[in-house]
Amino acid sequence: MRIYIESTIPSYVVARPARDLLQAARQQLTRDWWELKRNQHELFTSQIVLDEIAAGEAEMAQQRLNLMVELTVLDLIDAAEELGDCFLQSGVMPAKADADAAHIALATVHRMDILVTWNCRHIANATIVGQLRRLALSEGFTLPEIATPEELLGDWHDEDNE
């Protein structure tokens, strides 16, 4: 599978353990997917992701960037910019979610199978995804599946217990 790695993924992989139980569980699920499943796929990212993960504390930013060095960086081509603008102008996504729209547009235009993220506000959101799927189709594109690392892990826990 061709998978677009959005910014939250390297952020969760290298993050210091969260005190919030849900956040800590998501961090562990992300680390598990990264360690156990990522090598089964072709991974891609974008300069937008690299810029986002380069921000913040220098040591943590470098750790995030180090995770991404072997990934193919997708070009921000005109078709992706136009599709991202379409997502924003439709009102499905708020104007402040321009980077999120760009992630989805890049993954769509470059024909990714999956976009993996923990951004459930603007990206992995069933209400938004359905509307974006229709918009992308009207523009001649097929939206990739949008999933969290938890969904991509599948039933690997069961396999270990058999």
C-alpha positions in Angstrom: 0.0 0.0 0.0 1.0 3.6 -0.7 0.6 5.5 2.6 0.9 9.2 3.2 2.3 10.0 6.7 0.7 13.1 8.2 2.5 15.2 10.9 0.8 13.6 13.9 2.4 10.3 13.2 6.1 11.2 13.7 5.0 13.5 16.5 3.3 10.6 18.4 6.2 8.2 17.7 8.8 10.4 19.4 6.6 12.2 22.0 7.4 11.9 25.7 4.8 9.7 27.4 1.6 11.5 27.9 -0.1 11.6 31.3 -3.6 11.4 29.7 -4.4 7.7 29.3 -6.0 8.0 25.8 -3.1 10.1 24.5 -0.6 7.6 26.0 -2.5 4.7 24.3 -2.5 6.5 21.0 1.3 7.1 21.3 1.9 3.4 22.0 -0.4 2.3 19.1 1.5 4.7 16.8 4.9 3.3 17.9 3.6 -0.2 17.5 2.4 0.5 13.9 5.7 2.3 13.1 7.8 -0.6 14.4 5.7 -3.5 13.2 3.9 -2.5 10.1 5.4 0.5 8.3 8.0 -1.6 6.4 5.2 -3.5 4.7 4.2 -0.4 2.8 5.6 2.4 0.6 5.6 5.5 2.8 5.3 9.1 1.5 5.1 12.5 3.1 5.3 16.2 2.0 7.3 19.3 2.6 4.3 20.6 4.6 4.7 17.7 7.0 8.5 18.3 7.3 7.9 22.0 8.0 5.3 21.2 10.7 7.4 18.6 12.5 10.5 20.8 12.3 8.8 23.3 14.6 9.1 23.2 18.4 11.8 21.9 20.7 15.0 21.4 18.6 15.9 17.9 20.0 12.3 16.6 19.5 12.0 18.2 16.1 15.3 16.5 15.0 14.0 13.1 16.2 10.8 13.6 14.2 12.7 14.6 11.1 15.1 11.6 11.5 12.1 9.3 11.3 11.1 10.7 7.9 14.5 10.7 6.1 13.7 7.6 4.0 10.2 8.6 3.0 9.5 9.9 -0.5 8.5 13.6 -0.4 5.5 14.3 -2.7 5.6 17.4 -4.9 3.1 20.1 -4.2 1.8 20.2 -7.7 -0.8 22.6 -9.1 -3.5 20.0 -9.0 -3.0 19.4 -5.3 -3.1 23.2 -4.6 -6.3 23.5 -6.6 -8.0 20.5 -4.9 -7.0 21.8 -1.4 -8.5 25.2 -2.3 -11.6 23.4 -3.5 -11.9 21.7 -0.1 -11.5 25.0 1.7 -13.8 27.0 -0.6 -16.6 24.4 -0.2 -16.9 25.2 3.5 -16.4 21.6 4.4 -13.1 22.5 6.1 -12.5 25.8 7.9 -10.0 28.3 6.4 -7.7 27.7 9.4 -7.4 24.1 8.3 -5.5 24.9 5.1 -2.5 22.6 6.0 -5.0 19.8 6.7 -6.7 20.4 3.4 -3.3 20.3 1.7 -2.4 17.0 3.3 -5.6 15.4 2.0 -5.3 17.0 -1.4 -1.6 15.8 -1.8 -2.5 12.3 -0.8 -5.5 12.4 -3.2 -3.7 13.8 -6.2 -0.7 11.5 -5.8 -3.0 8.5 -5.6 -2.2 7.3 -2.1 -4.1 4.3 -0.9 -4.2 5.6 2.7 -3.6 8.8 4.6 -2.6 7.9 8.2 -3.2 10.5 10.9 -4.4 11.2 14.5 -6.0 14.5 13.4 -9.6 13.6 14.0 -10.8 17.2 13.9 -10.3 17.9 10.3 -8.8 14.8 8.6 -9.9 11.5 10.1 -13.5 12.7 10.6 -16.3 10.7 9.0 -18.5 13.7 8.5 -15.9 15.6 6.7 -14.4 12.7 4.8 -17.7 11.8 3.2 -18.1 15.3 1.9 -14.5 15.5 0.7 -14.9 12.2 -1.1 -17.8 13.6 -3.1 -15.8 16.8 -3.8 -12.7 14.9 -4.9 -14.9 12.7 -7.2 -16.4 15.8 -8.8 -12.9 17.0 -9.6 -11.9 13.6 -11.1 -10.0 12.2 -8.1 -10.5 9.4 -5.6 -9.9 10.2 -2.0 -7.6 7.8 -0.2 -8.8 5.9 2.8 -8.1 7.9 5.9 -7.2 5.9 9.0 -5.5 6.1 12.3 -2.5 3.8 13.2 -4.9 1.8 15.4 -7.0 0.9 12.3 -3.9 0.0 10.4 -2.6 -2.4 13.1 -5.6 -4.6 12.4 -5.6 -7.7 14.6 -1.9 -8.0 15.1 -2.5 -8.5 18.8 -4.5 -11.7 18.1 -1.7 -13.0 15.8 0.8 -12.8 18.7 -1.5 -14.7 21.0 -2.2 -17.7 18.7 
